[in-house]
Amino acid sequence: MKKNLAVVILAAGKSTRMKSETPKVLHPLCGRPMLEYVLDLVKTLRPKKTIVVLGYKQQEVRKCLGTGVTAVVQKSLCGTADAVKTALPALKGFKGTVLVLYGDTPLLQKETVSKLLKYHVENNVDATLLTGNLKKPAGYGRILRDKLANVCAIVEEKDADDFEKAIKEVNTGIICFNNDKLAAALKQVRPDNRKKEYYLTDTINIMYKSGCLVDAVKLIDINEALGINTRAELSKANSVMCSRINERYMLDGVSIVDPASTFIAWGTKIGLDTTIYPFTVIENDVNIGKHCAVGPFCHLREGTRLADDTLIGNFIEITRSSIGPKTIAKHFSYIGDTHVGKLANIGAGTVVANFDGINKHRTKISDGALIGSDTILVAPVSVGKNATTGAGSVVTKNVPAKTIVAGVPARFLRKK
C-alpha cells in the first residue's frame, strides 16, 4: 500500500479570515508552523511521492518543507480542485492512491489516516472520504447520500439549501482517490457555485454519476480534522495540541501538576521524575534534565538548558542560558545569556543585565557561587567559583573565586 501512495498537501491559501500577512500554514501551533505537523504525519506514511501545493508567499512556505518533498505553485488561488490539478503533472506515471491533505489541518493523527487508507485499498474504492458528525456543522460541507445511503455528493454550506444545512455528517476535506479516476473527474469540474471556484468536492458527484465506487470512513473525534481558518480556531487547536504534548510527557515519566495551566512547546526535552508546576511556559529549544522542579509561574525561553536536579522556582525567566546540576534559583529572577555552574544559589530578585541597548553579552556564574538577593550582574561579567555577592549589589567587574563583594558598584570585602 505504501509503495502505491502519493500525498498531495494543499498549502496555498492566504490568512484572509485570520487577518494576517503571514501565510496561514505558517501560523504557529505550540511553537512550530502548523504545516510541519502535517509533514511529520506524511513521513510516517512513507508515501512514494509527497507534493505540496504552494501559492501565497510561497517562498516563505518553502523554507519549512524539508527534503523529499516536491513543491508546485498554484498560479491563481481559484479553488481546491485547481490546486490538486496543479499537482497532477508531478504524479505523471504514478498508479495508485492519492491522499489529499491540508496544511491547515494539523491535528490529524496517523491512526486515523492509516484506517482511511486501509479501508480505501482493501475495498478497492475509487474515492473514500473522511467524514464526521457535528451537532452544529456551520462552515462545513455536508455529505449527501442516495436512497441506499451511498455517498453521492458533497454540498458546500454556501451553496446548500435549508434541508442540506440540517445534515449533521460533514466533509473534513480529507479524501483518498484512485489516481486515474481523480484525474478524469478533475477535467469535468466547473466553477458553478457562489464563489466561482473549482471545488475538489465536486469530483465526488462526478465520480458517483460515472459509476465509480464512492464511500466514507467516519471520524471518532472530529477535532482531529479541525481546519484552522480563524485565530479562534487556531487557539482551539493550540489547546488540543498542548494537551497531547502534556499527556505524552506524563506518560514518559514527567509530573505536570496542572496540565490545563502548563504550556510546553513542541520539541522540548524533559527528563524522568521532573515536576512542572502550574502556570509555567516552556518555549522551543529547551532541554530539562532529570529530577528537576520548574515553576510555578516560570518562563523558560529558547536556548534554556537545565541540568539534572536543578530547582527553578516562582516568577523566573530564563533565556539562552545553561543551569548546572543541583543549582537553585527559587524566586523572581531574570537570567539571560548566562552559564551557571553546579551547586550555585541564585538569590531572590537576581537580574542579569545582558543588554546594553545595542548588543547582548554573556555572564558566567561558576560552581558553588552564592548570588545575594537583588543582585544585578551587568554583563559581560563573571562570578568565580564559590564567590559571594552581597544583597543589593551591582556587579560590574569580574568577581574572583572565593571572595565576597557587595555594594553599588560591588567592591571587594574579603576572602572566604
JOWO-V468524 format. One record per run of one state. SS is the DSSP state (A for helix, B for strand, O for the rest). FROM is the first residue (numbers start at 1). LEN is the number of residues. If there is no record, write none. Layout:
# JOWO-V468524
ss: {SS | SS}
from: {FROM | FROM}
len: {LEN | LEN}
This chain:
# JOWO-V468524
ss: {O | A | B | O | B | O | B | O | A | O | B | O | B | A | O | B | O | A | O | B | O | A | O | B | O | A | O | B | O | B | O | B | O | A | O | A | O | B | A | O | A | O | B | O | A | O | A | O | B | O | A | B | O | B | O | B | O | B | O | B | O | B | O | B | O | B | O | B | O | B | O | B | O | B | O | B | O | B | O | B | O | B | O | B | O | B | O | B | O | B | O | B | O | B | O | B | O | B | O | B | O | B | O}
from: {1 | 2 | 5 | 12 | 15 | 16 | 20 | 21 | 24 | 27 | 28 | 30 | 32 | 34 | 46 | 49 | 55 | 58 | 63 | 70 | 74 | 80 | 92 | 97 | 103 | 110 | 123 | 127 | 134 | 142 | 146 | 151 | 156 | 157 | 160 | 162 | 166 | 169 | 179 | 187 | 202 | 210 | 214 | 219 | 222 | 226 | 231 | 252 | 255 | 257 | 259 | 262 | 265 | 269 | 271 | 275 | 277 | 280 | 283 | 287 | 289 | 293 | 295 | 298 | 301 | 305 | 307 | 311 | 320 | 322 | 324 | 328 | 337 | 338 | 341 | 345 | 347 | 351 | 354 | 355 | 356 | 360 | 361 | 363 | 366 | 370 | 372 | 376 | 379 | 381 | 384 | 388 | 390 | 394 | 396 | 399 | 400 | 403 | 407 | 408 | 409 | 411 | 416}
len: {1 | 3 | 7 | 3 | 1 | 4 | 1 | 3 | 3 | 1 | 2 | 2 | 2 | 12 | 3 | 6 | 3 | 5 | 7 | 4 | 6 | 12 | 5 | 6 | 7 | 13 | 4 | 7 | 8 | 4 | 5 | 5 | 1 | 3 | 2 | 4 | 3 | 10 | 8 | 15 | 8 | 4 | 5 | 3 | 4 | 5 | 21 | 3 | 2 | 2 | 3 | 3 | 4 | 2 | 4 | 2 | 3 | 3 | 4 | 2 | 4 | 2 | 3 | 3 | 4 | 2 | 4 | 9 | 2 | 2 | 4 | 9 | 1 | 3 | 4 | 2 | 4 | 3 | 1 | 1 | 4 | 1 | 2 | 3 | 4 | 2 | 4 | 3 | 2 | 3 | 4 | 2 | 4 | 2 | 3 | 1 | 3 | 4 | 1 | 1 | 2 | 5 | 1}
